[in-house]
Amino acid sequence: MKAIDIHKHLKSVGTWADWEGLTCDGFKYGDPQTEIEGIAVGWISTLSALREAVDSGCNMFITHEPTFYSHMEDDKSVFDYPNAKEKVRFLDETGLVVYRCHDVWDVFPEIGIVDSWAEGLGLEGKPLKTQKYYAVYEIGPIKVIDLAKRIGKRVKELGQDTVQVVGDMEKSVSRLAIGTGAITNVRTMFDMGADVILATDDGISFWRDGAWALDLDLPLLVVNHETAEIWGVRNMADYFKKTSPQLKVKSVAMSCMYRTIKDF
């Protein structure tokens, strides 16, 4: 199997991606005609993740997020910096092929990012309302502080050691909105009928969205972008294990990108 065959498969199943327009999915480095020896799947293609892939015998890396530091990876100025140069040097030396699967996997039914996030959080039943990247679930009534603790217990195994809370922690809520990764627009989520929102640190700005939520008395919970997508990316690795059983498939280690220092 060649790397291009993976692309053809994803293009055939991910019909919702704008393949003829502005999708960020596709090859980011390497030769699409490369014969695949093994696939590594990870949330983001940091240099350490790429090295882990090569060390495990994989010569194709499927990443959910960018390799070269911008969403569409069209900022050529990044290649003036030593980190990008080192990454390019490593890719050239190893022949590793990097492919991005983002738009396809965000909304892949049941096992994509948004549905995996809901399942990992223990949200049960059909959502009250959905949009492409969002879902609202019945959860209550429950106090915001108790909801935050419930979410914290779920995401602890993902390396997330805190849940940030904006608003009244004693308020009772019953309709939780979630979204995919950085796509957590608080206005959209509120308009869908949510009375509490679970957003990500890359999806909001506190000075703008936090203040907006405070003035609306709308509790806002925040976790790391990567945390919200780990379960979905793990499912992506499992998907390739099932669809390409002849290939070695490795799930690269993923964890909340930061740690919180609370004792000082």
N, C-alpha and C positions, 0 to 999 in steps of 0.2 A: 504494500500500500504506500502511496506517495502522499506527501503533505497536501497536495492539491485536492486529493480525494476527500480529506476531512472538510475542506472548504466547500466542496460540491455538496457534501452531505448536509452541512449546516445551512447552506443556501436553499436546499430543497425542503428542509423542515421548518426553517425560520422565515416563513413567507411574510411575516409582519415587518421585518427589517427593510430599510430603504436601500436595497442593494444597488439600485441605479442612481442613487442620490447621495445623501449625506450620512450614511452609516459609518461608524468608526470601526466596524468589524472587518477583519481581513488580515492579510500578511503584513507584518511590521518589520521583519528582518529575515533574511535567508532565502533559499531557493525553494519555491513551491514544488519543484520536481524531485525534491529529496526523498529517498526511500526511508520510511519511518522505521526506526528500531524500537522506539518507545516514546510515549507521550507523558509529559509532566503537566499537571494542571494546578494553577495557583491564582490567588486573588490579584496579585500585582507582580510584575516581572522585575523585581529588584535584582541587583547583581548577586546577592546571596542566594536568592531563589533560583536564578539561572544556574549558578554553580551547583546547587543541590540537585537540579535536574540532570546536569551532565554527569555528576558523580554517581547518580543512580542508573546511568546507562541510557538516558533518554536523549533524543536528538530533535525533539519538537516540544516547544513550550506553549501551552494555551493559557493565556492570561485574560482576566476579566477587565483589568484596568490598564492604563497606558504603560508603555515601556520607556518613552522619552518625554514624560513630564508635562504633557498637555493633552487635553481630551481627544482632539483630532490628530495629535502628534505632528502638527504642521509648524511648530515654532522652531525654526532652524537655529536660533540663537543659542539653544541649549547645548549645541555641539561645540561651543566655545569653552565649555567647562570640563574639567578633568574627569568628573564622574561619567558623563556621557561618552567621552573618548575611551575611557576604560571599558565601558560596557560594549561599545562597538568593537574594540580590540578583542575582547573575550568572545564575542559572537563570531567574529571573523576567524579566530583561531580554532574554535570548536565546531563551526559549521552548524550551530544550533539554529533551528528555524523558530521564529516567534510569530504566533498567530493570536489575534485578539477576538474573543467571543464575548461581546458586551450587550449589544442591542438584542441579539437573539436570546441571550440567557436571562436578561432582566425579567422578561414576561413569559418565558417558556412555561407552558401549563404544568401545574402541580409541583414540578421539581426545579423551576427557575427561582430567581432571587426573591421575588415578592411572596410567592406561595411557601417557599422554604422558610422564610423569615417568620411568617405567621405560624407555621407548624412548629418551628423551634421554640417560639414564645408560648406555645400551648394554647393558642387561640382556636377554639373549637366551633364547628358548624359553619354554615355558609355566611360570608360577610353580608352585612346589611346593605352595603353599597360598594361598588367597585368602579374605578377608572383604570386606564391602562397600567399605570404605575402605582396605584393606590388601592387600599381596601379599608373599610370601616367595620369593626367587629363589636358585637354586644359583649360587655365584660362585667357589668356591674349589677347593682351599685357597689362601688369600692372607693375607699379614700385614695387620694393621689399617692400618699406616702406608702400605702400598702401595695399599690400597683407598682410603684418604683422598686420596692423590695422584691416583689414577685418577678419582675423583669430582671433585676440584678442577679437573683439566684439562677435564672435561666442562662444568662450570658457570662456568668463567672467562668465557665469551662472554656470560653472563647478568649480568655485573657482580659476581659473587661472587668475592672475592679471598682468602677463607680458608675452610677446613673445620675446625670445632672438633672435638676428639677428647677423649672422657672414657674413661679406662681404659688398659690395656696395649697400646701401639702395636706391640709385637712379637708379639702373640698371633696365631695362625693361625685364621682363620675361614672359613666356607664357606656360610652361609645368611643372606642379607641381607634384612631386612624394611624395606619402604618404606610410606609412607602419604600421604594427601592433605593438603597444607598443614598446618594446625594440628591435624589429626586424627592425631596420632602418639603414641598412648598406649603407653608402653613396656611396660606389663604385658601388654596385648593382643598386642603384637608378639612378645614373648617367648613367650607361651603358644601362639603359632602355630608355634613351633619355630625361631625365629631365634637365631643365636649372635652376631649383630652387627646394630645398628639404625641406620638413617638417619632422624633426626628433624628437626624444624624448631624454630627459636627461639621461635615462638609455640605450639608443641605440647608443650613440656616446661618444667619448672622445675628448674634445676640443683640447688637445695638439696634438692628432693624426689626427682626422677627420676634426677638425676645420682648422688646418694648411693645410691639403690636399685640402680642399675646397677653402681656400684663394688663394693658389698657382694656382688653376684651375680657379679662378674668378667665382666660383659657389656659389651663395648665399645660406645660410643655416639658416633655421628657426628652433627654438627648443622650445618645450613645455614639460610639465611634462608627464611622462609615464602614470600615472593614468588618467590624463586629456584625453589622446588619446583613452582611453578604456571605459570611463564611459558610453557613449551612448550605446556601445555594451553590457555592462553588464546589463544595464537597460533593454535592449531588451531580454537578457537572462531571466530575471525575468518575463517579459511579456510572453515569450515562455512557461515557466512552468505554468503560470496561464492558458494558453490555453490548454496545453497538459495534465495538471493535475487539472482540474477545481474543483475536490472534495477536494483539499487541500488548506489550507491557504498558500499564497506565499507573502513574504515581501521583498521589495527591500531595503537593508540596505543603509543608508546615505553614499554617496561617494562625494569626492571633491579633487581637487588638493592637493597633500600631503604637500606642503609648501606655505608660504606667503612671498612676497617680501617687504622688508622695503626700501622705496625709499626716505623718508624724514628724514635726520639726519645731 
